[in-house]
């Protein structure tokens, strides 16, 4: 009994020390550094030949994190910067009507509408989504079928488009947005979710395929899904059938992710192949940290094991931010496990980092 009591004391002390090594103000300071650096360098070449279009999905993912930072910053310059981008582009979604990637920026418009209450900010998104609902894509989810990406047949899509539908549902009160999103999300999950591993294949091409003997579950791809689930659940009322459905996927993934975190605190680019992909990858890992911290803050995930994983993840991510504010080890655009290095970054990595920081800050008692 004495040994057990001593062990419990040591565990409690360790967890307390882990929390104490990270302060809410320190989280806010490094978030500001990353936000400011990324805004200044948004068009610089770190992993791509030319800048992304302002409405490209990569920038849309950045805006998702930046708008969370703007709420914390007590500085309207961040909102003004974001609103400037939206205004110049006439509050339009990107080029492809059905493609989920080109819906990503709609998240920003919904959040700016919530701040400024100007219906013109979301009118083009509503118009386009209404068209999609009344003229739904008829393609199957198989990868080689014509116009296959007119539906959500790759797991990244579950971050890009469904949260926008969920936000419109909450903003307008129109059930049709939730119904459409729910049915399409379920179709994708039925197709891509591995019921044994509780992870998503990136798309059909990775099913029944092994990489050095392991199933291929792309880290950032599952990070997209997990972060998207947190955003969707934030828009839904508990005890509804939709909330219950998404919560079930979220908790299954959370439990699995807990077992896959590396000793260093990040998650591998191939989630089941840590020994083959030892290099840190900060975009997917930041999304996992964000999603887990969100679950703790909302009382969904309970227990010290989750808090320990979140703090460990955040410390790892913060350690890859250089003195100027650049987040390193962001895997370039892709669709599978690959390479990352300390001198490679991308805008979506910064967005994921800022999203994670917003929840860590809350968890540590930040106001």
TARADA-V617403 format. One record per pair of residues at least 24 apart in sequence whose C-alpha atoms are under 6 Angstrom apart, sorted by the first residue. I is the first residue (numbers start at 1). GAP is how many residues later the second one is. Records with the same first field share a line. If there is no record, write none. Layout:
I: GAP ; GAP
//
This chain:
24: 337 ; 340 ; 342
33: 292
34: 291
37: 288
46: 298 ; 299
47: 285 ; 297
55: 39
57: 44 ; 45 ; 47
58: 290
60: 44 ; 45
61: 287 ; 290
62: 285 ; 286 ; 289
65: 286 ; 289 ; 290
91: 30
92: 32
98: 52
99: 51
100: 57 ; 60 ; 61
101: 59
103: 58
104: 56 ; 57
106: 58
107: 57
143: 61
154: 48 ; 49
155: 47
156: 65 ; 68
158: 67
159: 65 ; 66 ; 69
163: 68 ; 69
166: 66
198: 55
217: 53 ; 54
218: 51 ; 52 ; 118 ; 119
219: 50 ; 51 ; 52 ; 65
220: 64
223: 61 ; 64 ; 65
227: 60 ; 64
230: 61
265: 47 ; 48 ; 51
266: 47
269: 68
270: 67
281: 48 ; 49
282: 47 ; 48
283: 47 ; 66 ; 69
286: 66 ; 67 ; 70
287: 65
289: 24 ; 67
290: 65 ; 66
293: 66
294: 65
//
